[in-house]
Amino acid sequence: MKQHSRRHQVLKQEIIDIINKQIQMEAHSSAGYLAMAGWCDVAGYDNCAEFFFKQSEEERKHQLKLFHYLVDMEAKAISPAIGDSNHAFDKLRTVFEHALDMEIGVSDAIHAVVRSCREHGDIATEEFMRWFVQEQIEEEYVARRALELFDVLGEDKIALGMIEERILGVAYDGGV
């Protein structure tokens, strides 16, 4: 049984609500990446499928990190309902464009959580969210670099084969 050092909830309801909203967004992103992986797998892009399976797993880890934070702070964490994900892509580039758009949306939502923490003077949660801000720098970087492969190599069959070969090597090195 947990020892209660405070009699009242530490987090304000507005912070709990926005973090629960972020939990839902991370879950939806995980499902979205799973749909992208499935499309790539069926289309024969095995490495791209693996890339998106890994992204899906990473988003789920983000969801759980947020969920555990709320629970650790003795707040109510809500297991989210996940709506439909986009499964209809016309070509590989469209899949990667959708991935970048999704990551930009997640970044915007993370920034909204940080702004809310500042508005409510929640220094602890703001500090916790710094990890997510840094993570989104990496996520957007990888999504942009992956999409740039199409700009550099093109979209003919040979180029798509080269993208398939190189996709698992796209990574963020932190500017080092």
C-alpha positions in Angstrom: 0.0 0.0 0.0 1.3 3.5 -0.9 2.2 5.9 1.9 0.3 9.2 1.4 2.6 12.1 2.3 0.0 14.6 1.1 -3.7 14.7 1.9 -4.7 16.2 -1.4 -4.0 15.5 -5.0 -0.8 17.2 -6.2 -1.8 17.8 -9.8 -4.5 20.2 -10.8 -7.4 18.8 -12.7 -6.5 20.8 -15.8 -3.1 19.1 -15.9 -4.6 15.7 -15.4 -7.0 16.3 -18.2 -4.4 17.5 -20.7 -2.1 14.6 -19.9 -4.9 12.2 -20.3 -5.6 13.8 -23.7 -1.9 13.3 -24.5 -2.1 9.7 -23.5 -4.9 9.3 -26.0 -2.9 11.0 -28.7 0.1 8.7 -28.1 -2.2 5.7 -28.3 -3.7 7.0 -31.5 -0.2 7.6 -32.9 0.8 4.0 -32.0 -2.3 2.7 -33.8 -1.6 5.0 -36.8 2.0 3.6 -37.1 0.6 0.1 -36.8 -1.7 0.8 -39.8 1.3 2.2 -41.7 3.3 -0.9 -40.9 0.5 -3.1 -42.1 0.2 -1.1 -45.4 4.0 -1.3 -46.0 4.0 -5.0 -45.2 1.2 -5.8 -47.6 2.9 -3.7 -50.3 6.1 -5.6 -49.9 8.2 -2.9 -48.1 9.5 -5.1 -45.3 12.0 -2.6 -43.9 9.5 0.2 -44.0 7.1 -2.1 -42.2 9.7 -2.8 -39.5 10.5 1.0 -39.3 6.8 1.7 -38.6 6.3 -1.3 -36.2 9.2 0.2 -34.2 7.6 3.6 -34.2 4.3 2.1 -33.1 6.0 0.4 -30.1 7.8 3.6 -29.2 4.5 5.6 -29.2 3.0 3.0 -26.9 6.0 3.4 -24.5 5.3 7.1 -24.5 1.7 6.5 -23.7 2.7 4.2 -20.8 5.2 6.7 -19.5 2.5 9.4 -19.3 0.0 6.9 -17.8 2.5 5.9 -15.1 3.2 9.5 -14.3 -0.4 10.2 -13.5 -0.7 7.1 -11.4 2.5 7.9 -9.6 1.1 11.3 -8.8 -2.0 9.6 -7.5 -4.1 11.0 -10.3 -6.7 9.2 -12.4 -5.1 8.0 -15.6 -7.6 7.0 -18.3 -7.0 4.1 -20.7 -8.0 5.7 -24.0 -10.4 4.6 -26.6 -8.7 4.6 -30.0 -10.6 5.6 -33.0 -10.0 4.5 -36.6 -6.5 5.0 -38.1 -5.9 5.9 -41.7 -5.3 2.6 -43.5 -5.7 4.0 -47.1 -2.5 5.1 -48.6 -1.9 5.5 -52.3 1.9 5.2 -52.3 4.8 4.9 -50.0 5.6 8.6 -49.9 2.1 9.3 -48.7 2.7 7.0 -45.7 5.8 9.0 -44.7 4.0 12.3 -45.2 1.3 11.1 -42.9 3.9 10.1 -40.4 5.5 13.5 -40.4 2.1 15.2 -40.1 1.3 13.0 -37.1 4.6 13.8 -35.4 4.1 17.5 -35.9 0.6 17.2 -34.3 2.1 15.3 -31.3 4.8 18.0 -30.9 2.1 20.7 -30.9 0.2 18.7 -28.2 3.3 18.2 -26.1 4.0 21.9 -26.2 0.4 22.6 -25.1 1.0 20.4 -22.1 4.2 22.3 -21.2 2.4 25.7 -21.6 -0.4 24.5 -19.4 2.2 23.4 -16.8 3.6 26.9 -16.9 0.2 28.5 -16.6 -0.6 26.4 -13.5 2.8 26.7 -11.9 3.4 22.9 -12.1 7.1 22.8 -12.2 7.4 19.0 -11.5 5.2 18.1 -14.5 6.9 20.6 -16.7 10.2 19.0 -15.8 8.8 15.6 -16.5 7.6 16.8 -19.9 11.0 18.0 -21.0 11.8 14.4 -21.9 8.9 14.4 -24.3 9.9 17.7 -25.8 13.4 16.3 -26.6 11.8 13.1 -27.9 9.7 15.0 -30.3 12.8 16.8 -31.7 14.1 13.3 -32.5 10.8 12.0 -33.9 10.3 15.0 -36.2 13.9 14.8 -37.4 13.6 11.1 -38.3 10.3 11.7 -40.1 11.8 14.6 -42.1 14.9 12.7 -43.0 12.9 9.7 -44.1 10.7 11.9 -46.3 13.8 13.6 -47.7 14.9 10.2 -49.1 12.0 10.6 -51.6 13.1 14.1 -52.5 16.7 13.0 -53.1 16.1 9.6 -54.7 12.7 10.0 -56.4 9.8 7.6 -56.5 10.5 5.2 -59.4 11.0 1.5 -58.6 14.7 1.8 -58.3 14.4 4.7 -55.9 11.8 3.0 -53.8 14.1 0.0 -53.5 16.9 2.2 -52.3 14.6 3.9 -49.8 13.5 0.4 -48.6 17.2 -0.5 -48.2 18.1 2.8 -46.3 15.1 3.4 -44.1 16.3 1.4 -41.1 19.4 3.5 -41.0 17.6 6.8 -40.6 18.3 8.0 -37.1 18.8 11.0 -34.9 22.3 11.4 -33.5 21.5 14.4 -31.3 23.6 16.7 -33.5 26.8 14.9 -32.5 
